[in-house]
Amino acid sequence: MSSKGRYLILKRIRAGDQDILAISYGSEGIVNILVRDGFLNSHEFFGLFEPFNVVTAYFYQKGDLLIPCDVIEVKRLSYICFDFHRYKWACWIASFVLKYLNFYDESVFNLILNYLRVNPKGKDRIFRIKFKLDYLKISGLEPLFIKTKHKSQTVRVKLSDGKISNDGDIELEGTVLSLLKRIEKGRALGRIRADISLLNKAEELLDSFLDYHIK
């Protein structure tokens, strides 16, 4: 018996001589889709299960694999990779999904699609930070420091909830939190100027927070 599902193709692997294994995120979380003879240009599904395409289809399950039997719709987001910079950005989003997402959430799915369409234009690190902040908010994990005022030059942050506290797990400059708050507002991200070391610390804080709550 087949069931309908919608999946974002994250990674494509050659399986055997002419089969495709597409690692995907969608209706059932992270899944492996096996497209038999998918590398043959004569096959009806040839070119559909490419990285960053969104495929809506009917599948039947065989063990841990989903096998497509009828494709209903394909949104060819693979077109966004018209240059290496855009390809690298899309690959980063795919790697984030594979690292942190296990279960399907429609709001998160739509967030991913929206960011795939973004062109960071050399501001990758800032857009990565904004993506992570948006993901945490949608997931109900928004750190408390985003909404908390601070005046100290140095602060400590608890990983359990992001609260600024004297017994926090991570010590950092208050300017790091100020930068995160500015990025979180999402206004003119392309115009934000920040020292690379400050951006690194901001992203490291978010990564530590993500690892604490999700991994």
NORZI-V162161 format. One record per residue. N is the residue number from 1. RES is the residue in one letter. SS is DSSP state (helix for helix, strand for strand, loop for the rest). PHI is phi in degrees with one decimal (999 if undefined). Layout:
n res ss phi
N RES SS PHI
N RES SS PHI
//
This chain:
n res ss phi
1 M loop 999
2 S loop -96.8
3 S strand -137.9
4 K strand -87.8
5 G strand -152.5
6 R strand -121.1
7 Y strand -136.3
8 L strand -92.9
9 I strand -78.6
10 L strand -97.5
11 K strand -155.0
12 R strand -121.7
13 I strand -126.5
14 R strand -76.6
15 A strand -116.9
16 G loop 74.4
17 D loop -78.3
18 Q loop -143.0
19 D strand -94.5
20 I strand -117.1
21 L strand -110.2
22 A strand -106.6
23 I strand -81.7
24 S strand -138.6
25 Y strand -125.8
26 G strand 179.9
27 S loop -50.0
28 E loop -110.8
29 G strand 84.6
30 I strand -84.1
31 V strand -135.9
32 N strand -107.9
33 I strand -105.7
34 L strand -101.7
35 V strand -105.1
36 R loop -68.3
37 D loop 62.0
38 G loop -65.6
39 F loop -86.4
40 L loop -80.6
41 N loop -70.3
42 S loop -90.6
43 H loop -78.1
44 E loop -63.4
45 F loop -100.6
46 F loop -59.7
47 G loop 81.7
48 L loop -89.9
49 F loop -91.8
50 E loop -96.0
51 P loop -52.0
52 F loop 81.5
53 N loop -75.3
54 V strand -109.4
55 V strand -112.7
56 T strand -106.2
57 A strand -156.6
58 Y strand -96.6
59 F strand -129.3
60 Y strand -118.9
61 Q strand -100.1
62 K strand -134.2
63 G loop 65.7
64 D loop -93.0
65 L strand -108.5
66 L strand -104.9
67 I strand -113.4
68 P strand -72.1
69 C strand -119.1
70 D strand -157.8
71 V strand -91.3
72 I strand -94.7
73 E strand -152.7
74 V strand -132.4
75 K strand -98.0
76 R loop -84.7
77 L helix -74.0
78 S helix -60.5
79 Y helix -63.9
80 I helix -65.5
81 C loop -88.0
82 F loop -80.0
83 D loop -145.8
84 F helix -63.6
85 H helix -63.0
86 R helix -67.7
87 Y helix -62.6
88 K helix -63.3
89 W helix -64.2
90 A helix -63.7
91 C helix -65.3
92 W helix -64.3
93 I helix -60.6
94 A helix -61.2
95 S helix -67.1
96 F helix -63.0
97 V helix -59.5
98 L helix -65.9
99 K helix -80.7
100 Y helix -114.2
101 L loop -102.5
102 N loop -116.5
103 F loop -118.7
104 Y loop -82.1
105 D loop -141.5
106 E helix -62.6
107 S helix -65.0
108 V helix -67.3
109 F helix -58.0
110 N helix -66.8
111 L helix -60.3
112 I helix -60.2
113 L helix -63.1
114 N helix -62.3
115 Y helix -74.3
116 L helix -62.1
117 R loop -81.5
118 V loop -75.1
119 N loop -109.5
120 P loop -64.6
121 K loop 51.3
122 G loop 83.8
123 K loop -109.0
124 D helix -54.0
125 R helix -64.1
126 I helix -65.9
127 F helix -70.3
128 R helix -64.0
129 I helix -62.3
130 K helix -63.1
131 F helix -59.7
132 K helix -64.6
133 L helix -64.2
134 D helix -64.7
135 Y helix -63.0
136 L helix -62.3
137 K helix -65.2
138 I helix -61.7
139 S loop -82.1
140 G loop 77.4
141 L loop -119.8
142 E loop -56.8
143 P loop -64.8
144 L helix -64.8
145 F helix -65.1
146 I helix -64.4
147 K helix -105.8
148 T loop -107.3
149 K loop -77.3
150 H loop -142.3
151 K loop -123.5
152 S loop -71.9
153 Q loop -71.3
154 T strand -127.2
155 V strand -132.5
156 R strand -120.1
157 V strand -122.1
158 K loop -85.4
159 L loop -75.3
160 S loop -66.7
161 D loop -144.1
162 G loop 79.5
163 K loop -73.0
164 I strand -79.3
165 S loop -151.9
166 N loop -63.9
167 D loop -103.7
168 G loop -65.3
169 D loop -81.8
170 I strand -126.0
171 E strand -102.4
172 L strand -157.0
173 E strand -71.8
174 G helix -61.1
175 T helix -64.9
176 V helix -65.8
177 L helix -66.8
178 S helix -61.7
179 L helix -66.0
180 L helix -60.7
181 K helix -65.9
182 R helix -66.6
183 I helix -66.9
184 E helix -59.9
185 K helix -65.7
186 G loop 71.9
187 R loop -93.4
188 A loop 48.7
189 L helix -58.9
190 G helix -65.8
191 R helix -98.1
192 I loop -70.5
193 R loop -113.2
194 A loop -151.7
195 D loop -62.3
196 I helix -60.0
197 S helix -66.1
198 L helix -68.5
199 L helix -64.0
200 N helix -60.5
201 K helix -65.9
202 A helix -63.3
203 E helix -70.8
204 E helix -63.2
205 L helix -62.7
206 L helix -64.7
207 D helix -64.5
208 S helix -63.7
209 F helix -66.0
210 L helix -62.5
211 D helix -60.8
212 Y helix -62.7
213 H helix -94.1
214 I helix -115.3
215 K loop -75.0
//
